[in-house]
Amino acid sequence: MLQNTGKLAGCTLFITGASRGIGKAIALKAARDGANVVIAAKTAEPHPKLPGTIYTAAQEVEAAGGKALACVVDIRDEQQVGDAVQKAVDRFGGIDILVNNASAISLTGTLETPLKKVDLMLGVNLRGTYVTSKLVIPHLLKSRSPHILNLSPPLNLNPVWFKNHTAYTMAKYGMSMCVLGMAEEFRGQIAVNALWPKTAIQTAAMDMLGGEGISKQCRTSDIMADAAYAVLSRPKDYTGHFLVDEDVLKEQGVRDFEQYAVQPGHPLLPDFFLDEAPENLVEQMEQHGATPAFKPPPSSSSGGPIESTFNAIRGVINEDVVKLTQGIYQFDLSGENKGLWFLDLKSGAGSAGQGQSPVKADVVMAMDSGDFSKMFAGKLKPTMAFMSGKLKIKGDMTLALKLEKLMGRMSKAKL
């Protein structure tokens, strides 16, 4: 881990979404220097599915050696942000650093994304970042070492990062555009930079998006905390940069990145927006030794690879799998073995076959038949297929993610 140097001692950080995950990790890193940390987040009461509250995070900051101020803040609400900023100034005498970490995500297509979700993502990611920056900047201008750090990606305009989740990309890039504009607007006065992880980071959001088994493909939030610490320790003329955590730490002399892995030695899942050739994202994972979810089924001379795959599926589905899944899948396959196939994991002991599902499907998945075979042979993770644009999903995304769990069970069956 990157050693603390004491450079943030006495500094006041205002961190949005700091009750858990990367935001909290940055707060704790600064606290070890003796920094003052404002925990600005929504979670005041324990959440049934998400860890931590603003108060538990504040306790951890204090235990780490810092001073904490917990503020209930929905960053979409200008009044709430303004009140929290004023409390921070009253308590600590000013604000030196703003970390715009709070974010909302929905990896869904245009027709599948409710406007309520669109408003949430634009409201939190874009507007919330802008509002918080606007209200904190007057105080940053009085600081000797002012920084704004947005946890947002480089502005990669490759269409592959738009086509499957246009609303999310627009909202997330809004945070990056704040960096682009404000860095120039306040050049020489405030350092404004963006930081993004090279790989997936183990957070509650990633657990929900990736499902069972995703954590071993991730790094811990400590790598982002260390990288953020390095950036925030720089002078204010270091500005306008779109940074990647691993690159930042290499510049600091860090060479051992296995220390940040959830499961050292396991291949890591590349994060969004950083590709040089996004269409090769899945192939890159395979080249790095991604572990197959299960052995590929033997090929069938009569029915072909797709029929063989469904024969294997029929061999492992049962009433227990149906109870745990409760979904009907339709597969619209193109390419060499094109056709419609269905998987009913909603009734009885389950069923699978060729053609249109007898009952309306909850999830429709469209992909090349070759990629479908790879997916069920353990050579292509559904998460990776979706991220790289090889898999298009319509319908219930939660059920779509359960498909990877089914593959895990098939792996245990050693098919």
C-alpha positions in Angstrom: 0.0 0.0 0.0 1.1 3.6 -0.6 2.5 5.0 2.6 0.9 8.0 4.2 3.2 11.1 4.2 1.1 13.5 6.4 0.5 15.9 3.5 -3.3 15.9 4.2 -2.9 16.6 7.9 -5.3 19.3 9.0 -6.9 19.5 5.5 -10.7 19.3 5.2 -12.2 16.9 2.6 -15.8 17.0 1.5 -16.6 13.5 0.1 -19.9 12.7 -1.5 -21.1 9.1 -1.2 -18.6 8.3 1.5 -20.7 6.0 3.6 -19.2 3.0 1.8 -17.1 1.8 -1.0 -14.4 3.9 -2.7 -15.6 7.1 -1.1 -15.2 5.7 2.4 -11.8 4.2 1.5 -10.6 7.6 0.4 -11.9 9.1 3.6 -10.0 6.6 5.8 -6.8 7.1 3.8 -7.0 10.8 4.5 -8.0 10.2 8.1 -4.7 8.4 8.7 -2.9 11.7 8.0 -5.2 13.4 10.6 -7.5 15.1 8.1 -11.0 16.4 8.7 -13.5 14.5 6.6 -17.1 15.5 5.8 -19.1 12.3 5.1 -21.8 13.6 2.7 -24.2 10.8 1.8 -27.8 9.7 2.0 -27.6 6.6 4.2 -28.5 7.6 7.7 -30.2 4.4 8.7 -28.9 0.9 8.0 -29.8 -0.4 4.5 -31.1 -4.0 4.2 -28.7 -4.8 1.3 -25.9 -2.2 1.5 -23.2 -1.9 4.2 -22.7 1.1 6.4 -24.2 4.5 7.2 -22.7 8.0 7.4 -22.4 7.5 11.1 -20.5 4.2 11.0 -18.2 5.7 8.4 -17.6 8.7 10.6 -16.8 6.4 13.5 -14.2 4.7 11.3 -12.7 8.0 10.3 -12.3 9.0 13.9 -10.8 5.6 14.8 -8.3 6.0 11.9 -7.0 9.3 13.4 -9.1 11.9 11.6 -12.0 14.2 12.6 -15.4 13.5 11.0 -18.6 15.3 10.3 -21.6 13.1 9.1 -24.1 15.0 7.0 -27.3 13.5 5.4 -27.1 14.8 1.8 -28.9 14.0 -1.4 -26.6 15.8 -3.8 -29.6 16.4 -6.2 -30.9 18.8 -3.5 -29.2 22.2 -3.6 -30.4 23.1 -0.2 -29.1 19.9 1.4 -25.7 20.4 -0.2 -25.5 24.0 0.8 -26.4 23.2 4.4 -23.7 20.5 4.6 -21.1 22.8 3.1 -21.9 25.5 5.7 -21.8 22.9 8.5 -18.3 21.9 7.2 -17.1 25.4 7.2 -18.5 26.2 10.6 -16.9 23.0 12.1 -13.5 23.0 10.4 -13.0 26.6 9.2 -13.1 25.9 5.5 -12.9 23.2 2.8 -9.7 22.2 1.0 -10.6 19.2 -1.1 -13.8 18.1 -2.8 -14.2 14.4 -3.9 -17.2 13.9 -6.2 -17.7 10.2 -5.7 -21.5 9.7 -5.5 -22.9 8.0 -8.5 -25.9 6.1 -9.9 -25.8 3.4 -12.5 -28.2 1.4 -14.7 -26.6 -0.6 -17.5 -29.7 -0.7 -19.7 -30.6 0.3 -23.2 -32.7 3.2 -24.3 -36.0 1.3 -24.5 -35.3 -0.6 -21.2 -34.4 2.4 -19.1 -37.3 4.1 -17.3 -37.2 7.9 -17.3 -37.1 7.8 -13.5 -33.7 6.0 -13.8 -32.5 8.5 -16.4 -33.4 11.4 -14.1 -31.7 9.6 -11.2 -28.4 9.1 -13.1 -28.4 12.6 -14.6 -29.4 14.1 -11.3 -26.7 12.4 -9.2 -23.8 12.0 -11.6 -24.0 15.2 -13.7 -26.2 17.7 -11.8 -25.1 16.6 -8.3 -21.4 16.8 -9.2 -22.0 20.3 -10.7 -24.1 21.6 -7.8 -21.6 20.3 -5.2 -18.7 21.8 -7.1 -20.4 25.1 -7.5 -21.2 25.4 -3.8 -17.8 24.2 -2.6 -15.6 26.2 -5.0 -15.9 29.6 -3.2 -14.3 27.9 -0.2 -11.7 26.1 -2.2 -10.5 29.4 -3.6 -9.5 30.4 0.0 -7.5 27.2 0.5 -3.7 26.9 0.0 -4.0 23.5 -1.6 -7.4 23.3 -3.2 -8.4 20.2 -5.2 -11.5 18.8 -6.9 -11.3 15.1 -7.7 -14.1 13.5 -9.7 -14.3 9.7 -9.9 -15.2 9.6 -13.5 -13.7 8.1 -16.7 -11.7 9.5 -19.6 -13.9 10.8 -22.4 -13.7 7.8 -24.7 -16.1 8.5 -27.6 -16.0 5.0 -29.0 -19.7 4.1 -29.7 -19.3 0.7 -28.0 -19.4 2.6 -24.6 -22.7 4.2 -25.6 -24.8 1.7 -27.5 -25.7 -0.6 -24.5 -26.2 2.0 -21.9 -26.5 5.5 -23.4 -28.1 7.1 -20.4 -25.5 5.9 -18.0 -22.6 6.9 -20.2 -24.1 10.4 -20.8 -24.5 10.9 -17.0 -21.0 9.5 -16.1 -19.3 11.6 -18.9 -21.1 14.6 -17.5 -18.8 14.3 -14.4 -15.8 14.1 -16.7 -17.0 17.2 -18.6 -17.1 19.0 -15.3 -13.4 18.2 -15.0 -12.7 19.3 -18.6 -14.4 22.7 -18.1 -13.6 23.5 -14.5 -9.9 22.6 -14.9 -9.5 25.4 -17.5 -11.9 27.8 -15.7 -10.0 27.6 -12.5 -6.5 26.9 -13.8 -3.9 28.3 -11.4 -6.5 28.5 -8.6 -7.8 25.0 -8.1 -6.5 21.6 -9.2 -9.4 19.7 -11.0 -8.8 16.1 -12.0 -10.6 12.8 -12.7 -9.6 9.4 -11.4 -10.9 6.0 -12.8 -10.0 2.4 -12.0 -8.2 0.2 -14.5 -10.0 -2.8 -13.3 -13.3 -3.5 -11.6 -13.4 -2.6 -7.9 -15.2 -4.7 -5.3 -18.1 -2.5 -4.1 -21.7 -3.1 -3.3 -22.6 -1.8 -6.8 -20.2 -4.2 -8.5 -21.7 -7.1 -6.4 -25.2 -6.2 -7.7 -24.0 -5.8 -11.3 -21.8 -8.8 -11.5 -23.6 -11.3 -9.3 -22.0 -14.4 -7.7 -18.3 -14.8 -8.2 -17.6 -11.3 -9.5 -15.5 -10.3 -6.5 -12.5 -12.5 -7.3 -12.1 -10.6 -10.6 -11.9 -7.3 -8.7 -9.4 -5.2 -6.8 -10.2 -3.7 -3.5 -11.1 0.0 -3.0 -7.7 0.5 -1.4 -6.1 1.0 -4.8 -8.4 3.9 -5.6 -7.8 5.4 -2.1 -4.0 5.2 -2.6 -4.2 6.7 -6.1 -6.6 9.5 -4.9 -4.2 10.2 -2.0 -1.3 10.6 -4.4 -3.3 13.0 -6.6 -4.6 15.1 -3.7 -1.0 15.4 -2.4 0.1 17.2 -5.6 0.2 21.1 -5.9 -2.7 23.0 -7.4 -1.0 23.4 -10.8 -1.4 19.7 -11.4 -4.8 19.9 -13.1 -6.9 18.9 -16.0 -5.8 15.2 -16.0 -7.9 12.1 -16.6 -6.0 9.6 -14.5 -6.1 5.8 -14.1 -5.4 4.4 -10.6 -2.6 2.0 -11.7 -0.8 4.6 -13.7 -0.8 7.0 -10.8 0.6 4.5 -8.5 3.3 3.3 -10.9 4.5 6.9 -11.0 4.7 6.7 -7.2 7.0 3.7 -7.4 4.4 1.0 -6.6 5.2 -2.2 -8.4 3.2 -4.9 -6.5 -0.4 -4.7 -7.6 -1.3 -8.1 -6.4 -1.6 -6.6 -2.9 -4.8 -4.9 -4.1 -6.4 -8.0 -5.6 -9.4 -9.5 -3.8 -8.0 -12.9 -4.9 -4.3 -12.6 -5.8 -3.4 -14.3 -9.0 -6.9 -14.4 -10.5 -7.5 -12.6 -13.8 -9.0 -9.2 -13.4 -12.1 -7.7 -15.0 -11.2 -4.6 -17.0 -13.3 -1.5 -16.2 -15.5 0.4 -18.6 -14.3 3.2 -20.9 -10.5 2.4 -21.0 -10.2 0.1 -24.0 -7.9 0.6 -26.9 -9.9 -2.0 -28.9 -13.2 -2.6 -27.0 -14.4 -5.3 -29.3 -11.5 -7.4 -28.1 -12.3 -7.0 -24.4 -13.5 -10.6 -24.0 -10.5 -12.0 -25.9 -8.2 -10.1 -23.5 -9.8 -11.8 -20.6 -9.3 -15.2 -22.1 -5.6 -14.4 -22.9 -5.1 -13.5 -19.2 -6.3 -16.9 -18.2 -9.9 -16.3 -17.1 -11.1 -19.5 -15.4 -13.9 -21.4 -17.3 -17.1 -21.6 -15.4 -17.5 -25.3 -16.5 -16.1 -27.7 -18.9 -17.7 -27.5 -22.4 -20.3 -30.2 -23.2 -19.3 -32.8 -25.7 -20.4 -31.9 -29.3 -23.3 -33.6 -30.8 -23.0 -34.9 -34.3 -26.7 -34.7 -35.0 -27.9 -31.6 -33.2 -24.9 -29.3 -33.5 -23.3 -27.2 -30.7 -26.4 -25.4 -29.6 -28.4 -28.6 -29.2 -25.5 -30.1 -27.3 -25.4 -27.1 -25.0 -29.1 -27.3 -24.2 -28.8 -31.0 -23.6 -26.2 -30.2 -20.9 -28.5 -27.5 -19.5 -31.4 -30.0 -19.3 -29.1 -32.3 -17.3 -28.6 -29.8 -14.4 -31.8 -27.8 -14.1 -34.2 -29.0 -11.4 -36.9 -27.7 -9.0 -34.2 -26.1 -6.7 -32.7 -24.1 -9.6 -36.2 -23.0 -10.7 -37.0 -21.8 -7.1 -33.8 -19.8 -7.0 -34.2 -18.3 -10.5 -37.9 -17.7 -11.3 -37.3 -16.5 -14.8 -37.9 -17.4 -18.4 -35.2 -16.7 -21.0 -35.4 -16.4 -24.7 -32.2 -16.7 -26.8 -32.3 -15.1 -30.2 -29.1 -16.5 -31.9 -27.6 -15.2 -35.1 -24.7 -16.5 -37.2 -23.8 -20.0 -38.2 -26.4 -21.7 -35.9 -29.0 -19.0 -35.8 -32.5 -19.7 -34.3 -34.7 -19.2 -31.3 -34.2 -21.2 -28.1 -35.8 -20.9 -24.6 -35.0 -21.8 -21.0 -37.9 -22.0 -18.6 -36.7 -21.6 -15.0 -40.0 -20.5 -13.6 -42.2 -23.5 -13.5 -42.0 -27.1 -12.4 -38.6 -28.6 -12.7 -37.7 -26.3 -15.6 -37.4 -27.0 -19.3 -35.4 -25.9 -22.3 -35.8 -26.3 -26.0 -35.8 -24.8 -29.5 -38.3 -22.2 -30.7 -40.3 -19.5 -29.2 -41.0 -19.8 -25.5 -44.5 -21.1 -24.8 -44.8 -18.4 -22.1 -43.7 -14.8 -22.6 -40.0 -14.5 -21.7 -38.8 -12.3 -18.8 -35.5 -11.8 -20.5 -34.5 -11.8 -24.2 -30.9 -12.3 -25.0 -29.6 -11.7 -28.5 -26.1 -12.8 -29.6 -24.1 -14.7 -32.1 -24.5 -18.4 -31.8 -20.7 -18.9 -31.6 -20.5 -16.5 -28.7 -23.5 -18.3 -27.1 -21.5 -21.6 -27.3 -18.5 -19.9 -25.8 -20.7 -18.5 -23.0 -22.0 -21.8 -22.0 -18.6 -23.5 -22.4 -17.2 -21.1 -19.8 -15.0 -19.2 -22.2 -17.2 -16.1 -22.2 -18.7 -14.6 -19.0 -22.2 -13.1 -19.5 -21.0 -9.9 -17.7 -18.1 -9.6 -20.1 -20.3 -10.4 -23.2 -22.6 -7.6 -22.2 -19.8 -5.1 -21.4 -18.2 -5.7 -24.8 -21.4 -5.5 -26.8 -21.6 -9.1 -27.8 -24.7 -9.7 -25.7 -27.8 -7.6 -26.0 -30.4 -7.9 -23.2 -34.0 -6.8 -23.1 -36.1 -7.2 -20.0 -35.3 -8.0 -16.3 -31.5 -7.3 -15.8 -31.6 -9.0 -12.4 -32.7 -12.2 -14.0 -30.1 -11.8 -16.7 -27.4 -11.7 -14.0 -28.7 -14.9 -12.5 -27.7 -16.8 -15.6 -24.1 -16.5 -14.4 -25.1 -18.1 -11.2 -26.6 -21.0 -13.1 -23.3 -21.5 -14.9 -21.6 -21.7 -11.5 -23.9 -24.5 -10.5 -23.2 -26.2 -13.9 -19.5 -25.9 -13.1 -20.0 -27.8 -9.8 -21.8 -30.5 -11.8 -18.5 -30.9 -13.8 -20.1 -30.8 -17.2 
